[in-house]
């Protein structure tokens, strides 16, 4: 019989409603699991043990008194370290913000925690300021993959991915700038979704690249992702990028027939660099969708070959602008050496407060935005971004969904690429096009490679049509068991 911490969010909610368990018992099981294994994984940077226990007890008491509680009914929630939670350290995996505690909640925290009554169990590890694909650039040290402790969990939301995959928590949230939810979802064998840009409020997310990033759910199953997204999504007047588009209950469309659904397979997703075993697993995955009634067609996204340099030019330029605020004068880390003028203090603070990957991206972004290079690099990247977006729009005129690999390979070994930035950036080749286009994408486990590491398949959809994406992912999981496999740790 499965332990409480091993059950999905949907299964746990059913047990709570039937009186078979309580939020306090579920939290205790999750804390016991974290105490037992997180010294190996390092998925968490901060545990909110005392406040979580208090919140779970209060919700348990309200349930026993038959008082109204939110739809998440005290389920433990892991929160990526770049999403603001009031009075909880939000360090973004960086020395620059170590010890910083926001005076306010992000909108997603207000919705998931204050209104839906999830319980924040802790903050999860991440690549510094969300810059990376392996969670190795964190100031607090790397996170390890529960399928193989020698391998990375993906990034930048690696802590959230590892915590869900190892059953430390049933649900987590991360942020996705160029694949930072879908990459760890693929590497850790869980489900993770980046919704349409603007579907979820970014208020309270520490900015890295404003025009690309999106907060999203990570969970054991697509059904749990649908539940979380139904609560998280919606317009927010505090976020100018949040769309005024009605939010359906995504759980209601799950289980519907896929007959007549047209699924496109972009031929460019199967180019050089893709491991054959990944390609074969994903092909078997969309064959399952075909068996469920979907029509499979090959499509082309001709400008995808330019996606990687386009993404990094835009992301680094926006990073240069956003991270200028961390100067050591207002908040965050400061070099306090005496006899320094403002410029010296500013320079030494940023050199010591930021890690090498963040410094690299700031420098490259500043260069791309500088006089003489702005039009040559940044403006040209914006034009190519439009071409990539139009490729997706054209393909999705005739197709309801697009399907392809999430990552070109299974998780790689820790240390194997951290000193080779170009090789690390190439890991994002299949995820960054989706962020440039702004369409929704869901990663689901679809197999394992020769070393036993999970393989992810991403399902992409039309703007604001997360319902169809989730419906297809749910149908796939009803016919497969990849999401039910448990890692050795």
C-alpha positions, 0 to 999 in steps of 0.5 A, a space after each residue: 500500500 502506497 504511503 501518503 507522501 507517494 500519492 498524487 494530489 488528486 488521490 490525497 484530496 479524495 482521502 481527505 474528503 472521505 475522512 481517511 486522512 488529514 492535512 496534518 498526517 499528509 504533512 507529517 509524511 512529507 516532512 518525514 520523507 524530506 528528513 530521510 532523503 533530502 540530504 542526498 537530493 538537496 531539493 530544498 534550500 529552506 524548510 518552513 517546518 513550523 509555519 507549515 505544521 501550524 497551517 496544516 493543524 488549522 486546516 485540519 481543525 476547520 475540516 473536522 468542524 465542517 467549516 469551508 476550506 479551499 480546494 487544495 485542503 492543506 496539501 503540502 506545496 513546494 515553491 521555487 526560490 524565485 517566487 515571493 512568499 511573504 516572510 520566507 527567504 526568497 534568494 533565487 539561488 543566489 548569494 545576492 539575495 541570501 536572507 532576503 524575505 519579501 514583505 508580500 506574496 506573489 499572486 500565485 501564492 495568494 491563490 494557491 495558499 491564501 485562497 485554495 489553502 495549500 501549505 508551503 512546506 519549503 523553498 526549492 533549489 534552482 539555478 541562480 536567478 533561473 539561469 541554467 538547465 541543471 540546477 548546478 549554478 545555485 549558490 547553495 550547491 547542486 540538486 541531485 536527480 532521484 533517478 541517479 544521484 550522479 545526474 542533474 535534475 534539470 533546471 532551473 526548477 530542478 529542486 521542484 522537479 526532484 522534490 515531486 519525483 522523490 515523493 517529498 511533496 505531491 505538488 510544486 510550482 516553478 518558473 519557465 523562461 526557456 524550458 525551466 519547468 519542462 526540462 526538470 519534468 522530463 529529466 525527473 519523470 514527472 508532469 510540468 506545464 508552461 501555460 500561454 504567456 500571460 495566462 498566469 500572473 508574474 507578479 511576485 516572480 523575481 524577474 530574469 527575462 520578462 517577455 519569456 518567463 511564466 510560472 507553472 505547475 509541476 506534479 506527478 500527473 497531468 490531472 494534478 497539473 490541471 487542478 493547480 493551473 485552474 487555481 493559478 491562472 487568471 487576470 491580475 491587475 498588478 501584472 500588465 502582461 496578464 491576459 484578460 481571458 476567462 479561465 476554465 476548470 481544466 479538470 472538467 475536460 479530462 477524459 474526453 475523447 481524442 477523436 478528430 484531434 489533429 496532432 502535428 509532428 514538427 520535423 525539425 524536432 528530430 534533427 541532429 543532436 537528438 538521441 535516437 532512443 529519445 526520438 523512438 520513445 517520443 514516436 511511440 508516444 504520439 502513436 499512443 495518441 493516434 490509437 486514442 483517435 488523434 490524426 498524426 501529420 508531419 509539419 514544419 517550423 522552418 525558423 526553429 534553427 534560429 531559436 537558440 541564438 534568438 532566445 539567448 540574445 533576448 533573454 540575456 538582454 532582458 537579464 542585463 536590464 532586470 539585474 541592474 537593480 541589484 547594486 548592494 545599495 538598497 537591499 541584498 548582499 553588499 560588500 562592506 569594505 571601508 574606503 570604497 567609493 560608490 562605483 567600487 562598492 557597486 562593482 565588488 558587490 556584483 562581482 562577489 554577489 553573482 555567480 559566473 553564469 549570471 555575470 556571463 549573461 549580464 555581460 553578454 546582454 549588456 553588450 547586445 544592448 550597447 550603442 552600435 550593437 543594439 540593432 545588429 543583435 537585439 532588434 534582429 533577434 526580435 524580428 526572428 522571434 516574430 518569424 518563429 512565432 508565425 511558424 507556430 501560428 501557421 502550424 496550429 492553424 491546421 493542427 490542434 496540437 504539436 508533439 515532440 521531444 522535451 529534451 534531446 537526451 536524458 539527464 546528463 552527469 553532474 559536472 559534465 557540462 557546467 564548464 562548457 556554457 555552449 554545450 549547456 545552452 544546446 540542451 535548451 534547443 527544443 524548449 526555447 522555441 515555445 517560450 519565444 512563441 508564447 504558446 502553452 506546452 506540457 511535458 509528460 514522461 514517455 519512456 526511459 533511456 538505456 541508463 534508466 533515466 526518464 524521457 519527456 514528450 512535450 505537447 504544445 497547443 494554441 494560445 490559451 487552449 491549455 484545456 486541449 493540451 491537458 486533455 491529450 496529456 491526461 489521455 496519454 497517461 491513462 494508457 501508459 504507466 511511465 508516470 507511475 514509475 518511482 525512482 530508486 531514491 
